[in-house]
Amino acid sequence: MSQVNHTTLPRWTRDQMAARVAADIPDGAVVNLGIGLPTAVANHLSADKEVVLHSENGVIGMGPAPAEGEEDFDLINAGKQPVTLLPGGCFFHHADSFAMMRGGHLDVCVLGAFQVSATGDLANWHTGAPDAIPAVGGAMDLAIGAKKTCVMMELLTKTGQSKLAPACTYPLTGIGCVSRVYSDLAIFDITPQGVKVVDTVPGLSLSDLQALVPGVTLQA
């Protein structure tokens, strides 16, 4: 298999990734956006759809990020970023928020990840690195409690290692919970029949994409 120079690959920007995730969220869904990359999805939701955003620190009905200078730091998401509240939105006790997550009341959650396995296992809370600060937060509850769990991440590490792997080598957040991966190079569905490529960034061939994820057999 040919070598691919990962530093020169065409890539979707983070905003383009967020816009694609937002476009795929169905009308009427209750959605949790995880810390990091997924929070940008809130800025790309169409006004034509009613999507209710939930944050595990106890907020529901969030809108897009506030304009600079209009932040209210008493109103934040789980990542401590200031958020806005749409009409009808509210905030409440942390325990009630986790009851929503554990009770199956979330239609979709979008999480970041350090690794996703070819069978949908998720590792997103600890790398085992000496200077890493492990912080699972509500990820375990979200990954298992939501009706659909998606991941939004860059496909490769800075050194070119694939985060989509045959098996996770980091501590697991959840087993077999991820159904779709949105990355900067491609979108994948994790199915019982294997990993299917839904879309690729323009200019990236399927064979080059396959070379980037050794050990994982991609299906067109």
N, C-alpha and C positions, 0 to 999 in steps of 0.2 A: 504493500500500500504506500502511495506517495506521501512524502512529508509536506506539511502545510505550514507556512510561516504565519503564526497566529497574530503577530503584531501588525500585519498589513491587511487583515481581513476587513471587508465591509461590515459595518455593525449598525443596528438600530440604536438610536439614542435612548436614554432613559425615559424621556418624554414620549417617544414613539412606542416604547414598550408599554408604558402606562396607558397610552391611548388605545392600544390593541386590547389590553385587558379590559378596560372600561367598555369598549365596544362589544365585548363578549358577555358582559354581565346582563342577565335578562331583566326585563321590566318587572318591578315589584319585588325584587330580591332584597333580602336582609343580608348585609355583607360586612365582614370584618377585614380591615386592611392592616396587615402586620407592620411592625417597625421597619424602617429603612425604605428600600425601593418601593414597596407597595403603597406607601402613603401618597405617592404622586398620582395614583389612580383617581383620587377624589377630584382632582383638578380637570379631569377629562370626561367626566360623566355627562351624558347628553341631557339637556333640559327636557327632552321629549320622553325620558324614562324616569319613573319614580324608583329610585334605589335608596334604601335606608341603610346608612352607614353606622356601624357599631364599633366601639372601642372598649377593650376589656377593663380599662380603669373606671368604666361606668358612665359612658356617654352613648346616646343613640340619636340619630337624626342629624349627623354632622354634614356640613357643606364643604366647599373648597377652602383652601388655606386663606387666611385673612391677608388683606393688602398690607404692605409695609407701613408701619405706624399705627395700624388699627388692631394690633394683637391684644388679646385679653389673656394674660398668663394664668388666670384662674380657670380658664377653659382650654384644656389641653388634651391631646390623645395619649395613648400608652407610651409613646416615644417622647413625651414631654414637649411636643411641638404644639404651638397655639393653633386652634381650629375655630371654625365658625359653626353656628348652630342654625339649622333651617327652622322655619315655622313648624311647631309641633314637636321639635326635638327636646330632649331633656337629659339630665344627668342624675345619677342615683348611686346607691351603695355598691361597692366592689363585689360583695357576695351575690347581689342580684344579677350583676353582669355575668359572673361565672355560672350562675344558674341558667342563664340564657344559653351560654355556650355549651354547657354539659347536658342541657335538656333538649338539644336538637333543634333550637329555634333559629339557627343561622343557616341560610341557604348556601352561602359561599364564604370561604376565607381565602385570602391571598397572603402568603407568607414568603419571607426571604429564606434562603437556605445556604448552608455550607456545602451540602451534598444531597443529591436525590439518587436513589438506586433505580435500576431498570425495572424493579418490581414495585416501585412507588414508596419505598421507605424514605423517611425524611430525617435529616440531621441538620439542625439549625440553632443549637444552643451552646455548643462547646466544641472547640477544635483540639483540645488537649495541649495546646501550645503553652509554654511556661508563663507567658505574659498575658494570656487570655483570661478574661473575666467571664466565667460561665453565668448565663442569665436566661433561664428557660421562660420566665414570665408565664403568660397564658398559652404558650405555643402548643403544649401537649393537649390541653383541653380543646383548643381550636382545631388542631389537626384531626382529632378523632370526633369532636362534637359537631362540626359543620357537615352539611350534607354533601358538599363538594369542596375539596381542598386543592388549591392551585398554588404553584410556586412561581415567583418572579425573581430571577437572578441572572447574573452574568454567567455565561456557559463555562468560561475558562478562568482559572486563577491567573494571577499576574505572571506566573511562570509557565502558563500554557497547559496546566493540568485540567482535565475535564471534571466539572462538578456533577455531571451526569455519569454515574459509574455503575459497573456491574453489581457492586455492593458497597454500602457506606462503610467507611473506616472510622468515622467519628461516632460518638455516642448518639443513639437514636432518640428522636423526638416522638416519632410514631412509625408504626409498621404498616406498609401497604396502604397508606392513606392518600397519597398524591395521585391525582388523576390527570393533571395537565401542568406542563412546565413552559413558562414564557421566559425566553432568554434573549440576549442581544443578537444572537445569530440564527436562532430557529425556535419554533414552537413545537412541542412534543406532547402527544397523548400517551399516557401510561395505561396500557390495557392488559387484560389477561392473556392476549395473544402476542404481546410484546410492545416495544416502543415504536410508535408511529409518528412520522414527521408530518405535521400539519401545514407548516409554512417555513420558508427560509428567507433570510435577508437577500434582496436582489444582488446577484453576482456571486452567490455561494452555491456551488454544485453539491448534489447529494453525496457524491464520492468524497469531496473534500470535507464535508460535514462528518461523514463516517470516519474519516481519518482522525478527526479531532476527539472522537469519543471511543477510544479503544476498549474492546471487551463488551461493548453494547451494540447489538445488531439492530440497525435502524430499518424500519419498513417505510416505504414510500406511501 
